[in-house]
Amino acid sequence: MPFDSLGLAPALVQAAARSGYAAPTAIQAAAIPAILQGRDVRGSAQTGSGKTAAFSLPLLQRLATERPQASRRVRALVLVPTRELAAQVGETMQGFAQHLPERLKIVVAFGGVSINPQMMSLRGGADIVVATPGRLLDLVEHNALRLDAVAMLVLDEADRLFDLGFAEELGRILELLPKRRQNLLFSATFPSAIQALADGMLHDPAVVDVQGEPDTAPDIVQRVIEVDASRRTQLLRHLLKQHENEWDRVLVFVATQHAAQTVAEKLYRNGIYAVPFHGDIAQRTRTDILSQFKQSRWDVVIATDLAARGLDIAQLPVVINYDLPRSPTDYTHRIGRTGRAGESGLAISFVSASTEAHFRLIEKRQGLRLPRERVEGFEPVEVAPPLVDASGTGGIKGKRPSKKDKLRAAAAKAATTGDAPETND
């Protein structure tokens, strides 16, 4: 199916081709016509499947074909959970928009940097704003923009935006928007609790789910290596040295900022160009690290889950879970940094005796059963500690509802009944 069969203007068809899309992906083929028709959309597809283009191309077309306004009031708002994703989505949209005969003004706004240049960019208004929730609210409070003319709202990585970490800010933003608007929600995963919240703000949506289609699944080989927790850094160093001619870049996920710093420092002292990446690092430095990593100037980035969402690092060969993710959803997002856009990739997880039960639950939720491997010289000797978690969930969120689950369920109920959820505040 060619792009020109989806109803896109020739300029945007050419823009897609110049961005490397010879033909639309499954999520693009299903979502673009629905968006052009003005329908709400909930789109779910594997990471690396072209979700950004799936909402950007039709959004740009709809704005470009509308009658220009005397003043540029924000007509489209794209919300994302991280600064890096905001910059990436903004860059993609600007790249597509430059091919349009009608000039559209796109402003990207996120925290961690001075607000003044962003306020200056919004002078005279903007057609599209791509922002993180916190910085968007800051701009509203500074009277730098208004949201009462927004006709299209996009939530990218929507499941994360509905999470409790963003729920309060998202609620405040929704109150500032017109009641009648087109809502577009996209993510690689929509857990059931999040799905209920999402559906509460959608009207007769086109539900696009291409997760289960074999031809859309990324080509990622998943491996599990058993190793004692105390020897993970040594094993990591061994693997990096062993495959230094094959792995030009490696993204390693850890659980904490302290671990990111410590592991990166140990690798660097042993001649491996490794750098930490986490939320306490200044935004300018984070931007530089990502740019240099994409250019292969860093061999290894040791990251928290800050890097698990939405980042597109072309031809990244390997992702390693030094620490296991908290949930199967996070596992999906982490390994999805490799094997993108038709490339193959490798995902390796380190599993110790104490985390074996945790990984088994991840496997169960993913419908997997992966063979365990051992590396000569790093065979584990530790034994599993006595089971303390009576629920048998391995320390990962299981069948019993957590506090977050209960709050989400209350919010979902409120969305359908109009009642406010009870809180302990």
N, C-alpha and C positions, 0 to 999 in steps of 0.2 A: 504494500500500500504506500503510495507516494504522499509527501506532505501536501501537495497541491490538491489532493482529494479531501482534505480535512476542512476546507473552507478558509484557509489562511491566505492573506494577500501575497502576491508574488515577492514583494520585498522581504517578507518574513520567511517565506520558503527559501529564498536565497540566503538569508541570515542563518537559518538552521543548517543548510548545506555547508556554509563556510565554518560553522562550529563543529563539523564532523558528523552530522546526522545525515547519512545517506537515505534513510527511511525512518519513519517514526517508530519509537519503541512502543511496547504494549500499553504502557500507562499514557503515553502521548496520544496514541490513536484513539483511546477510549475517552480521555478527559478533554482534549481540545475542542471537539464538536460540542460537547455539553456546555463548556464554558462560553463558547461563542454564542450559544443559544440563551445565555443568561441564567442557566441553572446553577443551583448550589451543587457542590461536588465534595465528596469525601473520597480521596484517592489514597490507596495503599499499594506499595510496590517495593521490591527489594532495593537496597541501597545501590546507587550507581545505575539506576534504570532511567534516568532522565526526568525526574519529577520537577526540577526547577524549570526546565524548558516547557514541561507540560502545562504549567500555569502562566509562565512568563509570556510565551508567544501569543496566546489568545487574549491575555490581559492587555498587552501592548496594542494589539489590533483594535480591541474595543475602545480604548482611550483615544487612539489615533483617528478613528472614524467618527467620533463624536464631534459635535460642533464646538470649536475652541471657545473658552470662556474669556471674558474681559480680564479677569484676574485669575491667577493660577491657585485655585483652592485644591487641597489634597483630594484626589478622586480615587486613588487606590492606596491601600495600606498593606504592607507585607510585614508580618511579625515573625521574628525568629528568636531562638533561645540564647544564642551565643554571638559574641562580637565577630568571631571569625566567619561564622555563617552569614552574618549580615553583610560583611564586606564581599564575600563570595557571591551571594545572590545579587547584590547590587552591581557587581562587575559583569555578571552574566546578562542581566537585564539591560545594562548600558550598551553591552556589545550587540545585543539584538536590536535595540532602539536606534542605533546609529544608521541603520539601513532604511529607516522610515522617512518618507518625504515630510511628514509632520513632526517637528521637533518636540520631544517630550522631556520634561525636566525631572530627573530622578535624583533624590537625595538619600544618602545612607547615613544613619545615625546610630551610634552605640556608645556605651560608657567606657571608662578607662582612659579617655582622652579629654582635652578641653572641650567644653560645650560651645564656646564662642564661635569657632569656625563653622560648626553645624548650624548655629543660629544665623550666621551671615549667609550660609547657603540657602536658607529658607526665606530670605528676603525676596519679596516678589512672588512668594508661593512656590508650589511644586505640584507636579501631576502625580507622582508616585513617591512614597516614602517607604524605605526599607529600614526597619529599626528593631532594636531589642526593647522589651516592654519598659524597663526602668528608665532608659534615656528618653524614650518617647514621652513618658509622663513628665520628665524634667522639662522637656521642650514645651509641652502644653502649659506647665506652670509658669514658664518664662514668657508666655504669650507669643512664642515663636511660630506656632501653627495652631489651626483649629481642625477638628475632625468631623464637623457637622455636615460636610459635603461628600464624605467617603461613600462611594458606590460599590466598591469591591474590596473585600477583606480577605487576605490570604494568611493562614496560619501554617507556616512551614515547620516541620518537626512538631506537628500539632500535639502529639501525645505528651511531649515534654512541656509544652506551654500550658496544657491542662493540669499538669502535675502541681502539687501543693506549693512548690517553690515559686511558681509564677501565677498561681490561681488568683491571688488578691489583686495583683497588678493587671492581669487580664480582665478581671471583673470591672475594674475602674475604667479601663480603656473601652470596653463594650458599652458602658453607660454613656460615653461621649460620642458614640457613633449613631448615625441614623438607624431607626428600626428597620427600614426597608433598604436592603443592600444584598449583594451577592456574596455568599460565604464560600470560600474554597479552603478545604482542610486537607493537607498532605502529610504523610509520614510513612516510614518503613513499617511501623508497627502501630496497632491500635488495640491495646489490651481492653478487655471487656468493660472494666470500670471507666476507662477513658472514653470508650466508644459511646457509652451512655451519655456522658457529658457532651461529647461532640454532637451527637444526634439531637440533643436538646436545642442547639442553636441553628440547626439546618432545616430548611423548608423544602420538602419533596426533593431530596438530593439525588443526584446520579451517583451511585455507589460503585466505585471502580476499584476492584481488588484483583491484582494480577500476581499475588504472592505465590499461588500454587501452580502456576503454569511452568512446565519444565523448561521451555525455551527462554523464559525470562530469568531463571535462577542463575545467579552469578557462578562462575567456574572457580570455586574456592576449595582447595584440598584442606581438610581439617585433621590435625594431628594432636595427640595427647601424649605428653612425656611425663612419666612418673619421676619425681625427684624430691629429696628432702627439702623442706622449706629453707633450711640454713644454707643450702648449696645452690640455690637458684641463680644467684649472681655469677657464680663460677660456671654453671652450665650455660648461662646466657653468653658469657664471654667466650666459652668454648665454641658454641654454635656460630657466633659472629665471626670468629677467626676461621673456622672450618669452611664457612660459606662466603667469605669476603669477596670472592670473585663472581659470585652468583647474586648476592643480595646487595645491590647498590644503596638501598635505603631500607631501614627497618623501623617500624613503629611499635613500641613496647608499652603496654598498658599496666599501670600499677594502681594501688588503691588509694594512696595518700600523696599529698604534696611532699611530705618528708621522704617517702620512698623514692619519688621522682628525683629529688635532689641527690639522695644518697647513692642510688644505683647509677645515675649519670656520672657522678664524681668518680666512683670506683672504675667505671669503664674508661673514662677519660684518662685516669692515671695509668691505665694499662694500654694506652695507645689507640683507643677507639674513640673517634670523634662523636661523642654523645653529648646531648644537651637536655635539660629538664624542660617540661612544658606544663604549666598549671596556672590556676587562677590568681596566685599571688605575684606572678611575674607581670611587670608593667606591660600595658597593651602594645606600645611601640616595639618592645622587645619580642613579644609574642608574634606580632606581625612579621618581624624580621626573621624569626626562627622558622616560621612556616614558609616564607619566601625562599630562604636559603635551603630548607629541606627539599622543597620542590625542585630546586636547582642542583640537588645532590651535593651541596656544600657541607651538610651534616650527614654522617652515616646513620646515626641512630637518634631518635627522639623518644625520651622516656616521659610518658604523658599520663595524666589522670583522665577520667572520662570526659573532661572538657573537650578532648579531641575525638570523641566517639561519635559526635553528631554532625552529619551533613558535610563534613570537610571532604573536598574532592582533591585527592593527591594522585595525579595521573600515573599509572603504571607502578604503583607501590607494590613491590613483590611480596612482602611479608608483614604480618601482624603477629605479635607475640603477647599472650596473656601471662605476664609474670605473676600478677595476682588475678584471681578469677573475678569476673564481674558479679555484682550483687544479684542480678536477675537474668533470666533468659532473654528478655528484651534488650538489656544492655549488651549481652553477648552478641546478639544479632547486629546491633549498631557497631560494635567494635570490629568484628571481623569483616563488616561491610566496607571498611576503609580500603581493603584490597579486593582484587577481582572486579574492578569497576569498568563500565563502558565496554564490555566484551572481552576484557583482558582476563587472564587466569591469575590466581593468587594462592597464597599459602597462609593458613592461620594455625598457630601452635599455641597450645595451652599447657602450662606447667601445673601438675596436680600432685599434691603431697598426700600422705596418709590422712591428715586432718581435713583436707578439702575434697577428698574423694566423694563423700556423700553429697556435698554441694554440687559437684560437677555431674553426678548421676542425675540429679534433679534437672539441671540445665539440659542434659541429653534427653530426658523424658519429655520435657516441654517442647524441645525442638524436634522430637521424633527421630532421635539419633541414637546410635550405639557405636562409639568409636573404639578401636583397639588401643590398648595401652602400650606404649613403647618405653624402652629403657636405653640410655646411652652408656656405653662402656666407660667405666670409671666414675659414673654418677648414679649407680644403682642405689635406690633408697633403702635405708635400714630402719627408719622410724615406723612405729605402729600407730594405728588410729587411736585417739583418746577415747575414753568411755563416753557413750552417747548421753549428752545432757539434754539436748533438744527433744523433748517428748513427742513433739509433733512429727518428727522424722523428716523434716524439710531440709536438713543439712545446713541450717542457718540462713537459708534463702526463703523469700516469701513463698509460702505454700498455700494450702487450701483454706486454712483458717484466716478470716479477714483480719488485716492489720488495721492500725489506727487510720492510716491513709486510706485504706479501702473503705472504711466506714464513713470517713468524711466525704470521699468521692461519691459514695452511694447517696449520702444525704444531699449533696449538691445536685446530683442527677435528679433526685426526687423533686427538689426545689425547682429545677428547670422545667419540669413538666406540670407542677402544681401551682407554681407562682409563690410558694412559701419560702421563707428564708431558712436555710439549714441552721440547726442549733450548734453553738460553739461553746467552748469553755472560757472564752476571752472575757 
